[in-house]
Amino acid sequence: MIRDPELLDQLIDTISRFVRERLIPNEARLADEDAVPTELLVEMKEIGLFGLSIPEEFGGLGLTMEEEALVAMELGKTSPAFRSVFGTNNGIGAQGILIDGTPEQKARYVPRLATGELLSAFCLTEPDSGSDAASLRTTAVRDGDHYVLNGTKRFITNGPEADVFTVMARTDPSNKGAGGITAFIVEGDTPGLKRGPADKKMGQKGAHTCDIIFEDCRVPAANIIGGREGQGFKTAMKVLDRGRLHISAVCVGVAERLVEESLNYAIERKQFGVPLAEHQLVQAMLADSKTEAYAGRSMVLDAARRKDTGENVSTLASCCKLFCAEMVGRVADRAVQVHGGAGYIAEYAVERFYRDVRLFRIYEGTTQIQQLVIARNMVREVS
Ligand SMILES: Cc1cc2nc3c(=O)[nH]c(=O)nc-3n(C[C@H](O)[C@H](O)[C@H](O)COP(=O)(O)OP(=O)(O)OC[C@H]3O[C@@H](n4cnc5c(N)ncnc54)[C@H](O)[C@@H]3O)c2cc1C
């Protein structure tokens, strides 16, 4: 749902200019330094990027899902690691508190997440629990007004820097499934919370992950999201539902950028006396990528609009994540092919994007997990 087309146009225009003039020229620097330059972080905060999907009452922009998808598509036109920093605040870092938090929890954390004063992270995955998230082993044992957390969380985006963590831990050891899990807000400076060294990743340099280790980490009972034990897995799944549409929109943006890079290169470079773009086999690659990016755009916007009307889009969000993550992988592969040898050389953006987009098929639910969710929901609907 688009509430005010004029305001949205202005916002998209601002973001598009920021992407073109500030982020794209700094993509190589981001990768080389493995860090978002500080001055760009400041500018991101000024534009309001840390609070895109956070309601206006908490100081965010309060975008609807359709508006957020359109913005995410613009942001996808540059290195995904830029988006990862503030995308986590808008998404998996803050949404748990926003969706299921108590009024006090929202008031304490969300306004500072919206401005970027606090950086957040989402701790679900563990060394022995990834796709099978409900089997997680981190424990939280009640001790007076506190819970004592023990366990290790793995691959946590923003882990090295985050000020506040949403942590899923098992409060009921007799329940080995989803019902035994509770979500906690854990502040980064809580004694007993330790950060492992930053992971060395294949791509998305500038976005950092690490282990988050809890060793007798005492967390106030008041920090249970929503105040009730046993609701944490549901909270985590609601958070991921919204995240899937956001990530899908980012995939569409990246695919559109790669189509543009491929087309420009194919027009400029000549072989056999004519531009590459005049060779029909190259045209086929360009056309396939254009078509797939358009299909992704259409389905994400459709699902986002439905979500805005209150429809349950759990299946459609998984359809979008499945298609768009795979689609951008194919588009990146063709982009390298259109560039020939240059596509394999780091000087060209497509080499970096090829590595960056590989992650989309893995995190926030792998492709196989999306397939399982879609099929399970289909069967459930019939029976
Ligand atoms: C850069 C990065 C950032 C991340 N950020 C976060 C974060 O911020 N917070 C967080 O909690 N997690 C994060 N993750 C973790 C991510 O969500 C998991 O890696 C992902 O869910 C897959 O889990 P896994 O790595 O344990 O793989 P596994 O679950 O071991 O899966 C391995 C393979 O088996 C397949 N598979 C597993 N089960 C089935 C099944 N039942 N049927 C068919 N196939 C199956 C998978 O699809 C996959 O192909 C991040 C990961 C990375 C790499």
The ligand as an SDF file (V2000), in Angstrom:
LIG
                    3D

 53 58  0  0  0  0  0  0  0  0999 V2000
   26.8750  -14.2230    6.3140 C   0  0  0  0  0  0  0  0  0  0  0  0
   25.8250  -14.8670    7.1530 C   0  0  0  0  0  0  0  0  0  0  0  0
   25.0300  -14.0890    7.9670 C   0  0  0  0  0  0  0  0  0  0  0  0
   24.1120  -14.6770    8.8310 C   0  0  0  0  0  0  0  0  0  0  0  0
   23.4120  -13.9020    9.7260 N   0  0  0  0  0  0  0  0  0  0  0  0
   22.6600  -14.5110   10.6780 C   0  0  0  0  0  0  0  0  0  0  0  0
   22.0880  -13.7510   11.7500 C   0  0  0  0  0  0  0  0  0  0  0  0
   22.2090  -12.5300   11.8110 O   0  0  0  0  0  0  0  0  0  0  0  0
   21.3830  -14.4100   12.7010 N   0  0  0  0  0  0  0  0  0  0  0  0
   21.2180  -15.7590   12.6800 C   0  0  0  0  0  0  0  0  0  0  0  0
   20.5770  -16.2920   13.5810 O   0  0  0  0  0  0  0  0  0  0  0  0
   21.7360  -16.5150   11.6870 N   0  0  0  0  0  0  0  0  0  0  0  0
   22.4760  -15.9170   10.7000 C   0  0  0  0  0  0  0  0  0  0  0  0
   23.0430  -16.6840    9.6980 N   0  0  0  0  0  0  0  0  0  0  0  0
   22.8470  -18.1210    9.7030 C   0  0  0  0  0  0  0  0  0  0  0  0
   21.9760  -18.6110    8.5530 C   0  0  0  0  0  0  0  0  0  0  0  0
   20.6420  -18.2380    8.7440 O   0  0  0  0  0  0  0  0  0  0  0  0
   22.1830  -20.1360    8.4740 C   0  0  0  0  0  0  0  0  0  0  0  0
   23.5000  -20.3480    7.9900 O   0  0  0  0  0  0  0  0  0  0  0  0
   21.1550  -20.8110    7.5820 C   0  0  0  0  0  0  0  0  0  0  0  0
   19.8830  -20.7710    8.1660 O   0  0  0  0  0  0  0  0  0  0  0  0
   21.5130  -22.2750    7.2860 C   0  0  0  0  0  0  0  0  0  0  0  0
   21.8540  -22.9800    8.4430 O   0  0  0  0  0  0  0  0  0  0  0  0
   23.2030  -23.8220    8.4840 P   0  0  0  0  0  0  0  0  0  0  0  0
   24.3090  -22.9280    8.0590 O   0  0  0  0  0  0  0  0  0  0  0  0
   23.3220  -24.4480    9.8180 O   0  0  0  0  0  0  0  0  0  0  0  0
   23.0500  -24.9260    7.3830 O   0  0  0  0  0  0  0  0  0  0  0  0
   22.3560  -26.3600    7.5760 P   0  0  0  0  0  0  0  0  0  0  0  0
   21.0540  -26.2150    8.2590 O   0  0  0  0  0  0  0  0  0  0  0  0
   23.3440  -27.3000    8.1510 O   0  0  0  0  0  0  0  0  0  0  0  0
   22.0540  -26.7690    6.0650 O   0  0  0  0  0  0  0  0  0  0  0  0
   23.0460  -27.2960    5.1800 C   0  0  0  0  0  0  0  0  0  0  0  0
   22.3560  -27.6940    3.8770 C   0  0  0  0  0  0  0  0  0  0  0  0
   21.3730  -28.6960    4.1230 O   0  0  0  0  0  0  0  0  0  0  0  0
   20.1030  -28.2480    3.6650 C   0  0  0  0  0  0  0  0  0  0  0  0
   19.0600  -28.7620    4.5680 N   0  0  0  0  0  0  0  0  0  0  0  0
   19.0130  -28.6530    5.9200 C   0  0  0  0  0  0  0  0  0  0  0  0
   17.8960  -29.2370    6.3880 N   0  0  0  0  0  0  0  0  0  0  0  0
   17.2150  -29.6910    5.3140 C   0  0  0  0  0  0  0  0  0  0  0  0
   15.9800  -30.3710    5.1370 C   0  0  0  0  0  0  0  0  0  0  0  0
   15.1850  -30.6670    6.1660 N   0  0  0  0  0  0  0  0  0  0  0  0
   15.6010  -30.6940    3.8880 N   0  0  0  0  0  0  0  0  0  0  0  0
   16.3850  -30.3700    2.8340 C   0  0  0  0  0  0  0  0  0  0  0  0
   17.5480  -29.7240    2.9300 N   0  0  0  0  0  0  0  0  0  0  0  0
   17.9560  -29.3820    4.1570 C   0  0  0  0  0  0  0  0  0  0  0  0
   20.1810  -26.7400    3.6710 C   0  0  0  0  0  0  0  0  0  0  0  0
   19.2510  -26.1490    2.7940 O   0  0  0  0  0  0  0  0  0  0  0  0
   21.6060  -26.5280    3.2220 C   0  0  0  0  0  0  0  0  0  0  0  0
   21.6760  -26.6150    1.8430 O   0  0  0  0  0  0  0  0  0  0  0  0
   23.9320  -16.0950    8.8080 C   0  0  0  0  0  0  0  0  0  0  0  0
   24.7070  -16.8630    7.9370 C   0  0  0  0  0  0  0  0  0  0  0  0
   25.6470  -16.2880    7.1350 C   0  0  0  0  0  0  0  0  0  0  0  0
   26.4860  -17.1740    6.2540 C   0  0  0  0  0  0  0  0  0  0  0  0
  1  2  1  0
  2  3  1  0
  2 52  2  0
  3  4  2  0
  4  5  1  0
  4 50  1  0
  5  6  2  0
  6  7  1  0
  6 13  1  0
  7  8  2  0
  7  9  1  0
  9 10  1  0
 10 11  2  0
 10 12  1  0
 12 13  2  0
 13 14  1  0
 14 15  1  0
 14 50  1  0
 15 16  1  0
 16 17  1  0
 16 18  1  0
 18 19  1  0
 18 20  1  0
 20 21  1  0
 20 22  1  0
 22 23  1  0
 23 24  1  0
 24 25  2  0
 24 26  1  0
 24 27  1  0
 27 28  1  0
 28 29  2  0
 28 30  1  0
 28 31  1  0
 31 32  1  0
 32 33  1  0
 33 34  1  0
 33 48  1  0
 34 35  1  0
 35 36  1  0
 35 46  1  0
 36 37  1  0
 36 45  1  0
 37 38  2  0
 38 39  1  0
 39 40  1  0
 39 45  2  0
 40 41  1  0
 40 42  2  0
 42 43  1  0
 43 44  2  0
 44 45  1  0
 46 47  1  0
 46 48  1  0
 48 49  1  0
 50 51  2  0
 51 52  1  0
 52 53  1  0
M  END
$$$$
